Amino acid sequence: MVRKSLDIKVVMMGLGYIGLPTAALMASKGIHVHGVDINQKTVDTINRGQIHIVEPDLDGLVRHVVSEGYLKADTSPCNADVFLIAVPTPFREGFEPDLSYVESAVKGILPFIKEGNLVILESTSPVGTTEYIEQIINKERPEIVGQYFLAYCPERVLPGRVIYELENNDRSIGGINKDSTDKAISFYRNFVKGDLISTNSKTAEMCKLVENSSRDVNIAFANELSMICDEAGVDIHELISLANKHPRVNILSPGPGVGGHCIPVDPWFLVSSFPGTTKMIRSAREVNNYKTEWVIEKIKNHALQFELEHGRKPIIACLGLTYKADIDDIRESPALHIVKTLIKDGLEVMAVDPHVESVKQISLVNLQEAVLNCDFAVKLVDHKYFKELTNKEFNSIIEF
Ligand SMILES: NC(=O)c1ccc[n+]([C@@H]2O[C@H](COP(=O)([O-])OP(=O)(O)OC[C@H]3O[C@@H](n4cnc5c(N)ncnc54)[C@H](O)[C@@H]3O)[C@@H](O)[C@H]2O)c1
């Protein structure tokens, strides 16, 4: 049931993994949402009450708020009280942030911003982007300078739990001035139960980048340790479990690299803005990228050894394709990159992933088939589904 209608109209720019759930949640609280996306197919899908992304509980919510008339999608914006921006912020070649989607979303809403309106950037962005948006608005709309509110509020949801986390996570909210921060906080209070913590726009922008850089640095430490252990002939898992007995040590588990669309991207926004002082953040990125190439070399060497011993190339079972355990997302997945590289380099690979239906040019088989046909296995993703596997099923399982 949509809560009773609120007298607030929101334009939501971008209806992807963040924008659509946010639009649907706001609409379910009685906010009138005009969702905007440049993709006509996305707009048509949403207006039919359907969704174009995979996210639990989102389909029912969208169907409901569209049928009740609280959410409408369109390819262009309109007048509103609040303008929210959740468009992509990838990086270009050389790891430079690409702000062209944000710029174009701002251009789209420019003619509609009126005195008293609130503009909020949610896209993960380099430090100073909100102030840059202020400059664009002030230059193009000098008659409203000082009469609108502008804030940054980053998103920290976990795919698979987005609806719950949108409503319940704490949020840092930073305006370009105190009035903007206060205005944004009272807006989010309409649909967020978590704490809304006030700061300034630059701190809020940096906070998001630092959260993911912190994860990246910690993972890089575990990945570097795993390569040291390989050289030293020490079992990395035993080592970490022993070290973590120290009451103030908590080393993460290593893996074949870092994937997804946040952790491998966001640290570069800090490196690009502060090149001279981000030595550790840059190194962590490099270590995590290098770990993937190191894993490829390890598998190739193992295959070569097998060929020398058996006079034929091995069939390799690659266990897992997604970018992390127990999800179906293969975007920027190191496991997928490893499998594709092995195939491109002429190795015979059977991939197993219970969460993935098909991937172009990759032979996906079930576990049984892999056990029967493969000479050795490499575990690339720590899905619960693979937990019970032992070297008895395969001749050997290599983990990284
Ligand atoms: N997906 C996540 O888990 C997550 C988590 C935290 C932060 N973020 C950040 O949120 C932002 C959005 O990410 P996402 O995952 O939702 O991206 P997405 O690619 O799923 O969705 C973005 C949508 O914006 C649309 N779009 C592009 N330019 C537009 C424009 N000018 N006007 C209107 N629509 C436009 C695209 O067609 C697309 O549908 C990014 O900055 C991302 O880094 C994402």
The ligand as a MOL file (V3000), in Angstrom:
LIG
                    3D

  0  0  0     0  0            999 V3000
M  V30 BEGIN CTAB
M  V30 COUNTS 44 48 0 0 0
M  V30 BEGIN ATOM
M  V30 1 N 24.8560 0.0410 -8.3310 0
M  V30 2 C 25.3480 0.1610 -7.1150 0
M  V30 3 O 25.3630 -0.7900 -6.3210 0
M  V30 4 C 25.8780 1.5000 -6.6330 0
M  V30 5 C 26.1800 1.6360 -5.2700 0
M  V30 6 C 26.6090 2.8750 -4.8220 0
M  V30 7 C 26.7850 3.9240 -5.7230 0
M  V30 8 N 26.5050 3.7570 -7.0530 0 CHG=1
M  V30 9 C 26.6650 4.9050 -7.9350 0
M  V30 10 O 25.3770 5.3530 -8.3520 0
M  V30 11 C 25.4760 5.9070 -9.6680 0
M  V30 12 C 24.4720 5.1950 -10.5700 0
M  V30 13 O 24.8320 3.8360 -10.6320 0
M  V30 14 P 23.8480 2.7080 -11.1690 0
M  V30 15 O 24.4470 1.4100 -10.7410 0
M  V30 16 O 22.4510 3.0320 -10.8150 0 CHG=-1
M  V30 17 O 24.0580 2.9100 -12.7500 0
M  V30 18 P 23.1780 2.2640 -13.9130 0
M  V30 19 O 24.0300 2.2370 -15.1140 0
M  V30 20 O 22.5000 1.0210 -13.4290 0
M  V30 21 O 22.0000 3.3450 -14.1270 0
M  V30 22 C 22.2140 4.6430 -14.5800 0
M  V30 23 C 21.0280 5.0230 -15.4670 0
M  V30 24 O 21.1900 6.3970 -15.8260 0
M  V30 25 C 20.7220 6.5530 -17.1710 0
M  V30 26 N 21.2630 7.8090 -17.6720 0
M  V30 27 C 22.4870 8.0820 -18.1830 0
M  V30 28 N 22.5850 9.3860 -18.4960 0
M  V30 29 C 21.4060 9.9560 -18.1810 0
M  V30 30 C 20.8940 11.2710 -18.2630 0
M  V30 31 N 21.6300 12.2710 -18.7250 0
M  V30 32 N 19.6380 11.5050 -17.8520 0
M  V30 33 C 18.8600 10.5000 -17.3730 0
M  V30 34 N 19.3000 9.2150 -17.2690 0
M  V30 35 C 20.5510 8.9620 -17.6610 0
M  V30 36 C 21.2130 5.3020 -17.8600 0
M  V30 37 O 20.4780 5.0490 -19.0410 0
M  V30 38 C 20.9710 4.2350 -16.7760 0
M  V30 39 O 19.6930 3.6330 -16.8900 0
M  V30 40 C 26.9200 5.7420 -10.1070 0
M  V30 41 O 27.6280 6.9030 -9.8030 0
M  V30 42 C 27.4040 4.5990 -9.2200 0
M  V30 43 O 28.8040 4.6410 -9.0370 0
M  V30 44 C 26.0450 2.5640 -7.5180 0
M  V30 END ATOM
M  V30 BEGIN BOND
M  V30 1 1 1 2
M  V30 2 2 2 3
M  V30 3 1 2 4
M  V30 4 1 4 5
M  V30 5 2 4 44
M  V30 6 2 5 6
M  V30 7 1 6 7
M  V30 8 2 7 8
M  V30 9 1 8 9
M  V30 10 1 8 44
M  V30 11 1 9 10
M  V30 12 1 9 42
M  V30 13 1 10 11
M  V30 14 1 11 12
M  V30 15 1 11 40
M  V30 16 1 12 13
M  V30 17 1 13 14
M  V30 18 2 14 15
M  V30 19 1 14 16
M  V30 20 1 14 17
M  V30 21 1 17 18
M  V30 22 2 18 19
M  V30 23 1 18 20
M  V30 24 1 18 21
M  V30 25 1 21 22
M  V30 26 1 22 23
M  V30 27 1 23 24
M  V30 28 1 23 38
M  V30 29 1 24 25
M  V30 30 1 25 26
M  V30 31 1 25 36
M  V30 32 1 26 27
M  V30 33 1 26 35
M  V30 34 2 27 28
M  V30 35 1 28 29
M  V30 36 1 29 30
M  V30 37 2 29 35
M  V30 38 1 30 31
M  V30 39 2 30 32
M  V30 40 1 32 33
M  V30 41 2 33 34
M  V30 42 1 34 35
M  V30 43 1 36 37
M  V30 44 1 36 38
M  V30 45 1 38 39
M  V30 46 1 40 41
M  V30 47 1 40 42
M  V30 48 1 42 43
M  V30 END BOND
M  V30 END CTAB
M  END
